[in-house]
Amino acid sequence: MILQLRNRHTLLIAHNIDLADRVPVGLGDRLRFRGMYEWNERGGLVHWTHRDPMGNEAGGWIKFRRKIYA
């Protein structure tokens, strides 16, 4: 999904739906997230917004409408 931030920049969120539930967001919705940011020449992306299947890392999440998708 692509988010528009408060500063008008956009950010790609690569949420792995093989490891976490799909987040039912729509245009204009707001959400919170925790993940790993990786810069690239196009501005970067956030991934690792799911639990760690190996249990080694804290993992990330997306919070939308009081539900946490991890």
CNS distance restraints for C-alpha pairs under 8 A (distance, minus, plus):
assign (resid   1 and name CA) (resid  12 and name CA) 5.86 0.50 0.50
assign (resid   1 and name CA) (resid  13 and name CA) 5.26 0.50 0.50
assign (resid   1 and name CA) (resid  14 and name CA) 6.69 0.50 0.50
assign (resid   1 and name CA) (resid  15 and name CA) 7.77 0.50 0.50
assign (resid   2 and name CA) (resid  10 and name CA) 6.51 0.50 0.50
assign (resid   2 and name CA) (resid  11 and name CA) 5.54 0.50 0.50
assign (resid   2 and name CA) (resid  12 and name CA) 4.52 0.50 0.50
assign (resid   2 and name CA) (resid  13 and name CA) 6.08 0.50 0.50
assign (resid   3 and name CA) (resid  10 and name CA) 5.40 0.50 0.50
assign (resid   3 and name CA) (resid  11 and name CA) 5.19 0.50 0.50
assign (resid   3 and name CA) (resid  12 and name CA) 6.41 0.50 0.50
assign (resid   3 and name CA) (resid  13 and name CA) 7.36 0.50 0.50
assign (resid   4 and name CA) (resid   8 and name CA) 5.77 0.50 0.50
assign (resid   4 and name CA) (resid   9 and name CA) 5.77 0.50 0.50
assign (resid   4 and name CA) (resid  10 and name CA) 4.39 0.50 0.50
assign (resid   4 and name CA) (resid  11 and name CA) 6.47 0.50 0.50
assign (resid   5 and name CA) (resid   9 and name CA) 5.42 0.50 0.50
assign (resid   5 and name CA) (resid  10 and name CA) 5.89 0.50 0.50
assign (resid   5 and name CA) (resid  11 and name CA) 7.30 0.50 0.50
assign (resid  11 and name CA) (resid  43 and name CA) 7.52 0.50 0.50
assign (resid  11 and name CA) (resid  44 and name CA) 6.97 0.50 0.50
assign (resid  11 and name CA) (resid  45 and name CA) 6.02 0.50 0.50
assign (resid  11 and name CA) (resid  46 and name CA) 7.50 0.50 0.50
assign (resid  12 and name CA) (resid  44 and name CA) 7.09 0.50 0.50
assign (resid  12 and name CA) (resid  45 and name CA) 4.76 0.50 0.50
assign (resid  12 and name CA) (resid  46 and name CA) 6.28 0.50 0.50
assign (resid  13 and name CA) (resid  45 and name CA) 5.85 0.50 0.50
assign (resid  13 and name CA) (resid  46 and name CA) 4.86 0.50 0.50
assign (resid  13 and name CA) (resid  47 and name CA) 6.08 0.50 0.50
assign (resid  14 and name CA) (resid  45 and name CA) 7.02 0.50 0.50
assign (resid  14 and name CA) (resid  46 and name CA) 6.05 0.50 0.50
assign (resid  14 and name CA) (resid  47 and name CA) 4.90 0.50 0.50
assign (resid  14 and name CA) (resid  48 and name CA) 7.69 0.50 0.50
assign (resid  14 and name CA) (resid  49 and name CA) 7.61 0.50 0.50
assign (resid  15 and name CA) (resid  20 and name CA) 7.76 0.50 0.50
assign (resid  15 and name CA) (resid  22 and name CA) 8.00 0.50 0.50
assign (resid  15 and name CA) (resid  47 and name CA) 6.13 0.50 0.50
assign (resid  15 and name CA) (resid  48 and name CA) 7.02 0.50 0.50
assign (resid  15 and name CA) (resid  49 and name CA) 5.64 0.50 0.50
assign (resid  15 and name CA) (resid  50 and name CA) 7.08 0.50 0.50
assign (resid  16 and name CA) (resid  20 and name CA) 6.26 0.50 0.50
assign (resid  16 and name CA) (resid  47 and name CA) 7.89 0.50 0.50
assign (resid  16 and name CA) (resid  48 and name CA) 7.62 0.50 0.50
assign (resid  16 and name CA) (resid  49 and name CA) 7.35 0.50 0.50
assign (resid  16 and name CA) (resid  50 and name CA) 6.92 0.50 0.50
assign (resid  17 and name CA) (resid  21 and name CA) 5.49 0.50 0.50
assign (resid  17 and name CA) (resid  22 and name CA) 5.55 0.50 0.50
assign (resid  19 and name CA) (resid  50 and name CA) 6.52 0.50 0.50
assign (resid  19 and name CA) (resid  51 and name CA) 7.32 0.50 0.50
assign (resid  19 and name CA) (resid  53 and name CA) 7.56 0.50 0.50
assign (resid  19 and name CA) (resid  70 and name CA) 7.82 0.50 0.50
assign (resid  20 and name CA) (resid  50 and name CA) 5.85 0.50 0.50
assign (resid  20 and name CA) (resid  51 and name CA) 7.50 0.50 0.50
assign (resid  20 and name CA) (resid  69 and name CA) 6.25 0.50 0.50
assign (resid  20 and name CA) (resid  70 and name CA) 5.36 0.50 0.50
assign (resid  21 and name CA) (resid  69 and name CA) 6.06 0.50 0.50
assign (resid  21 and name CA) (resid  70 and name CA) 7.35 0.50 0.50
assign (resid  22 and name CA) (resid  69 and name CA) 7.68 0.50 0.50
assign (resid  23 and name CA) (resid  62 and name CA) 7.86 0.50 0.50
assign (resid  23 and name CA) (resid  64 and name CA) 7.41 0.50 0.50
assign (resid  23 and name CA) (resid  69 and name CA) 6.92 0.50 0.50
assign (resid  25 and name CA) (resid  29 and name CA) 6.11 0.50 0.50
assign (resid  25 and name CA) (resid  64 and name CA) 7.72 0.50 0.50
assign (resid  30 and name CA) (resid  64 and name CA) 7.19 0.50 0.50
assign (resid  31 and name CA) (resid  62 and name CA) 6.98 0.50 0.50
assign (resid  31 and name CA) (resid  63 and name CA) 5.74 0.50 0.50
assign (resid  31 and name CA) (resid  64 and name CA) 4.96 0.50 0.50
assign (resid  31 and name CA) (resid  65 and name CA) 7.59 0.50 0.50
assign (resid  32 and name CA) (resid  62 and name CA) 5.74 0.50 0.50
assign (resid  32 and name CA) (resid  63 and name CA) 5.08 0.50 0.50
assign (resid  32 and name CA) (resid  64 and name CA) 6.76 0.50 0.50
assign (resid  33 and name CA) (resid  49 and name CA) 7.09 0.50 0.50
assign (resid  33 and name CA) (resid  60 and name CA) 7.34 0.50 0.50
assign (resid  33 and name CA) (resid  61 and name CA) 5.56 0.50 0.50
assign (resid  33 and name CA) (resid  62 and name CA) 4.21 0.50 0.50
assign (resid  33 and name CA) (resid  63 and name CA) 6.00 0.50 0.50
assign (resid  34 and name CA) (resid  49 and name CA) 5.99 0.50 0.50
assign (resid  34 and name CA) (resid  60 and name CA) 4.82 0.50 0.50
assign (resid  34 and name CA) (resid  61 and name CA) 5.24 0.50 0.50
assign (resid  34 and name CA) (resid  62 and name CA) 6.44 0.50 0.50
assign (resid  35 and name CA) (resid  46 and name CA) 5.86 0.50 0.50
assign (resid  35 and name CA) (resid  47 and name CA) 5.54 0.50 0.50
assign (resid  35 and name CA) (resid  48 and name CA) 4.96 0.50 0.50
assign (resid  35 and name CA) (resid  49 and name CA) 4.62 0.50 0.50
assign (resid  35 and name CA) (resid  50 and name CA) 7.78 0.50 0.50
assign (resid  35 and name CA) (resid  59 and name CA) 7.11 0.50 0.50
assign (resid  35 and name CA) (resid  60 and name CA) 4.76 0.50 0.50
assign (resid  35 and name CA) (resid  61 and name CA) 6.76 0.50 0.50
assign (resid  36 and name CA) (resid  46 and name CA) 5.27 0.50 0.50
assign (resid  36 and name CA) (resid  47 and name CA) 5.31 0.50 0.50
assign (resid  36 and name CA) (resid  48 and name CA) 5.65 0.50 0.50
assign (resid  36 and name CA) (resid  49 and name CA) 7.42 0.50 0.50
assign (resid  36 and name CA) (resid  60 and name CA) 7.83 0.50 0.50
assign (resid  37 and name CA) (resid  44 and name CA) 6.95 0.50 0.50
assign (resid  37 and name CA) (resid  45 and name CA) 5.68 0.50 0.50
assign (resid  37 and name CA) (resid  46 and name CA) 4.36 0.50 0.50
assign (resid  37 and name CA) (resid  47 and name CA) 6.59 0.50 0.50
assign (resid  38 and name CA) (resid  44 and name CA) 5.38 0.50 0.50
assign (resid  38 and name CA) (resid  45 and name CA) 5.50 0.50 0.50
assign (resid  38 and name CA) (resid  46 and name CA) 6.28 0.50 0.50
assign (resid  38 and name CA) (resid  47 and name CA) 7.87 0.50 0.50
assign (resid  39 and name CA) (resid  43 and name CA) 5.93 0.50 0.50
assign (resid  39 and name CA) (resid  44 and name CA) 3.95 0.50 0.50
assign (resid  39 and name CA) (resid  45 and name CA) 6.53 0.50 0.50
assign (resid  40 and name CA) (resid  44 and name CA) 4.60 0.50 0.50
assign (resid  40 and name CA) (resid  45 and name CA) 7.64 0.50 0.50
assign (resid  48 and name CA) (resid  59 and name CA) 6.31 0.50 0.50
assign (resid  48 and name CA) (resid  60 and name CA) 5.76 0.50 0.50
assign (resid  48 and name CA) (resid  61 and name CA) 7.98 0.50 0.50
assign (resid  49 and name CA) (resid  59 and name CA) 6.65 0.50 0.50
assign (resid  49 and name CA) (resid  60 and name CA) 4.12 0.50 0.50
assign (resid  49 and name CA) (resid  61 and name CA) 4.56 0.50 0.50
assign (resid  49 and name CA) (resid  62 and name CA) 6.37 0.50 0.50
assign (resid  49 and name CA) (resid  70 and name CA) 6.51 0.50 0.50
assign (resid  50 and name CA) (resid  59 and name CA) 5.69 0.50 0.50
assign (resid  50 and name CA) (resid  60 and name CA) 4.81 0.50 0.50
assign (resid  50 and name CA) (resid  61 and name CA) 5.20 0.50 0.50
assign (resid  50 and name CA) (resid  62 and name CA) 7.84 0.50 0.50
assign (resid  50 and name CA) (resid  69 and name CA) 7.15 0.50 0.50
assign (resid  50 and name CA) (resid  70 and name CA) 4.14 0.50 0.50
assign (resid  51 and name CA) (resid  55 and name CA) 7.76 0.50 0.50
assign (resid  51 and name CA) (resid  58 and name CA) 7.13 0.50 0.50
assign (resid  51 and name CA) (resid  59 and name CA) 4.52 0.50 0.50
assign (resid  51 and name CA) (resid  60 and name CA) 5.90 0.50 0.50
assign (resid  51 and name CA) (resid  61 and name CA) 7.21 0.50 0.50
assign (resid  51 and name CA) (resid  70 and name CA) 5.18 0.50 0.50
assign (resid  52 and name CA) (resid  56 and name CA) 6.56 0.50 0.50
assign (resid  52 and name CA) (resid  57 and name CA) 5.79 0.50 0.50
assign (resid  52 and name CA) (resid  58 and name CA) 6.79 0.50 0.50
assign (resid  52 and name CA) (resid  59 and name CA) 5.09 0.50 0.50
assign (resid  59 and name CA) (resid  70 and name CA) 7.87 0.50 0.50
assign (resid  60 and name CA) (resid  70 and name CA) 6.36 0.50 0.50
assign (resid  61 and name CA) (resid  68 and name CA) 6.41 0.50 0.50
assign (resid  61 and name CA) (resid  69 and name CA) 5.56 0.50 0.50
assign (resid  61 and name CA) (resid  70 and name CA) 4.48 0.50 0.50
assign (resid  62 and name CA) (resid  68 and name CA) 5.67 0.50 0.50
assign (resid  62 and name CA) (resid  69 and name CA) 5.15 0.50 0.50
assign (resid  62 and name CA) (resid  70 and name CA) 6.56 0.50 0.50
assign (resid  63 and name CA) (resid  67 and name CA) 5.57 0.50 0.50
assign (resid  63 and name CA) (resid  68 and name CA) 4.38 0.50 0.50
assign (resid  63 and name CA) (resid  69 and name CA) 6.22 0.50 0.50
assign (resid  64 and name CA) (resid  68 and name CA) 6.46 0.50 0.50
assign (resid  64 and name CA) (resid  69 and name CA) 7.80 0.50 0.50
